[in-house]
Amino acid sequence: MYDQPIKVKNNEYSACPNKYLKSRPDYGIEIFDFLATVIHDNNLAWDCATGNGQAAKTLAKYFNNVIATDASESQLKKAVYKENITYLQTNELNPHLENNSVDLITVASAIHWMDQKLFYEEARRVLKPNGTIAIWGYTGKNINKSMDSTLDSIINKHLKPYYSDNINMAFSAYSNLDFPFKKIESPIFITQKLYQFSDLVDYILSWSASQKYLTIHNQSPLFLFEDELKSAWGDLTQKKLMTWNLNTYIGTL
């Protein structure tokens, strides 16, 4: 189900929901298996900043009900349908949730875009006294040893001026994230995806800086670095395995 309780402006990924859906990695199963060992009940989860439901669709296997919210209408229209997921367009606030009603809150690859103070206040309102909050994300660029230096070059030479300051938190592996909860120690989690060359292109073009370049110049930035990217890839008929480290914060009230 998709509903619109609050009118909010779209985010920086609203213009490319298809590329985002096709190229961005899911989060594997290990992090969700771990969360299942630390929650106290599995009635209700809230996936905040769900995008197209990449985390919500897996949460639905563990919880009776999942509320998944995002500011982007276009992302939500591409969201994965499950009978026990309700999609809502809203921001850090979720007025549809009652006080002390949520067993688990998740934010996957989005906390750097959010008003964290506002979100944490809302999290304290809706979490049960023994509820759990889990935040994770990846840097986006350190994903394959044979391609990492080229991705760094593309960012530094062509796209860096188009990134907002928010992205610095992701680039620093969330090391400066304020997390005002009792932290639960967790293993290291990764997620992987096998890419064709075109998948890596779509992945780069799904970056917020690429989208901003497109908005300002009315053309894709691909021409700036396509040759460099092809040279680093080598045989374009071959696939490469991409690996993202999930920088994770898990805690309780």
N, C-alpha and C positions, 0 to 999 in steps of 0.2 A: 504494500500500500504506500502511496506517496501523497502527502498532504502539505499544505503551506500555511502554518499558523502565524508566521511573522514574515513580513516583507524585508528582505535584507539584500544588500548589493552582492553581486557575484564576485568570486575571488579571482586570483590570477590564472587559475587553470580552467576557467569557465569556457574559454574559446577553443579548447582542444580536448574535449571529453573522449573522442574516438582514439586519438593518439595515446592519451593517458591510459585508457582501458586496455589497449593493445600492448603497450610497451612496458608499463610499470609492473614490477614484481608483486606477487602475492607475498604473504609473510610466513609461508611454511606452516607446519603443524606443531612444531616443538614448543613455540612460545605459548600457544593456546593449551597444549597439554600441561605445561607448567602452571599456567594460571588456574587450571582446573584443580590443581593440588592445593592452592592457597585461598581460594574463595570458600565462603561458609555456606552459601546457598546459590542455586542456579536458576532463580526465577526470572530476574530481569537484568539485562546489561544495556548500557548506553554507550554507543560508539559515536563519539563526538568528532566532527570533521571527517565524516565517513568517505567523502569522495564518491566513488562509484560502488562502494560497499565491499572493498577488498578485505577488510577485517570483519565486517559485519556478517558476511556470508559464512565465515568459519565460526564466529561466535554462535551463530544460529544452530550449530551442531551440538553446542554445549549448554545452551540456555533455552528455557521455555519461551522467553520473549526477548526480542532485541529492538531497542529504539535507536535508529541510526539517523544522525542529523548532519547537514552540511549547508553552507551558505550559498552554494552554487546550484541553481536550478538545472543547468545543463548537465552537470555531473550526476545529479540524482536521477535524471531521466535515463541515464545509462546504467543505473544501479541493478545489481543482481537481485532477482525476485526470489524470496522465500516466504512461505506462509507465515512464519513467526517473526518476520522483520517488518517494522513500520518505519518508513522513511519520512522525515520531516525537514522542511527548509527553514533553518534558523541558524543562529551563530553560537556563541559560547553559552547562551542561556537556553534553557529548555523548560518552558512553562507547563508543558504537558506532563512533566514528572512531579510526583508528589514528594513532599519532604520524607527523607529517610526511607526511600523505596527501592534504591538501586543496589544490586549486589556487586556489580563490577562496572567501572567506567574505563573505556579505552580511548586513547588518542594515538593514531598511527601516522607517522610522518607528517604531522600538521601543527604540533605545539608551537613551532617557531613563527607561525602565521597568526597566532591567537593572542587576544588580550588575556594574558595568563592570570593576572589578578582577578579579573572578572570570572574567568573559568574556574579558578580554584575556589572562589566563594560559592559558585553554583555547585561544584562537586561536593563541598561540605554540606550544602543544603540537601542534596538528593541522595547521598550515600547513606546506607544503613550504618549504624554504629560500628559494625564489624565488616563494613564493605571494603572493597579493594579498588585501587586505581592503578592503571598501567599505561605508561607513556613510552613510545619507542619511535625511532626514526633512523634513517641512514644518511650518509653524507652525500650520496648521489654520484660521486665521481670516482671513487676508489673501488672499482668493480672487476677489473681484469688487468693483470700485470702487463700484458702486451699492449693494452690500450690506455692505461692510466695517464701516462705522460702526455699523450695526445689530447685526452679529455682536459687535462690541466691547461694545456696550451690553448685549446679552443676557448676555455673560460677566460683565461688571462688576456688573450690577444683580441678576442672578439665580443665576448658576452658580459664580462665583468661590469661594465658601466650600466648594464640593463638589469642587474640584480638589485633588489631592495636590501636594506640592512638586515632584514629578518633572516636572510639565508645564511648569515654568518654563524648563527647558532647551529644550523645543520652542518656547515662546513667544518665546524670545530667539534663535531661528533657529540653535540649537546653537553659538552663538558661544563658549560656555564649555566645550565638550566637550573632555575630555582624550583625546588621540589619540596614543599612544606608538609611532607607526610612522613610517617614512620616507615623507613625504607625496608623492604624485604630483599634479601640477597638472592640473586638469580644466576643461572648459568649464562654463558655467552650464546647468543642466538644469531644465526645467519639465515638468509634466504637466497635461492639461486634460480636462474632462468637461462635457458639455452636460447641464444640470439642468432638470428641471421643478421647480415649487415643492415638490412632495411629496418630491423627492429631497433638497432642502436641509433639509427638516424631518427626514427620516431621518438625514441627515448629522449634524445637531445632536444628535439623540437618540442617535446612536452615540458621542458624546463621553463620556469617562470621568466627567465631572461630571454629565452627564445620567443616566448609569447609577447613579451613587451617590445622586443625588436620588431616583430611582425606588426604590432599595433602602431608603432611610431613610423615605420618606414613603408608599411603596406606591402611588404614582401618578406618571405622567409629568409633567415640568415644562413641557410644551408650553403649557398654559393660561396660564402666566406671561407668555409673549411672543408667542403666535400672532398676535394682532392687529397688534403692532408689526412682525412679520416680513412679514405680508401687505401692510401699508401700504408698506413699503420695496420689496417686489417689484413692486407695481403690478398689471398685467394678469396674472392667474393662469393664463391660457391660453398665455402666452408662456414661452419657455425662455431661460435665461441660461447663458453659457459661464463656467465656473469654472476658474481657473488657480492651480496650486500651484507655488511655487518649491521645488526640491529642494535643500536645504542639504547639501552632499556632502563627505565626507572619504574619500579613496582613498589607500592606502599599501601598503608592503611591510615585511617584517621588517628 
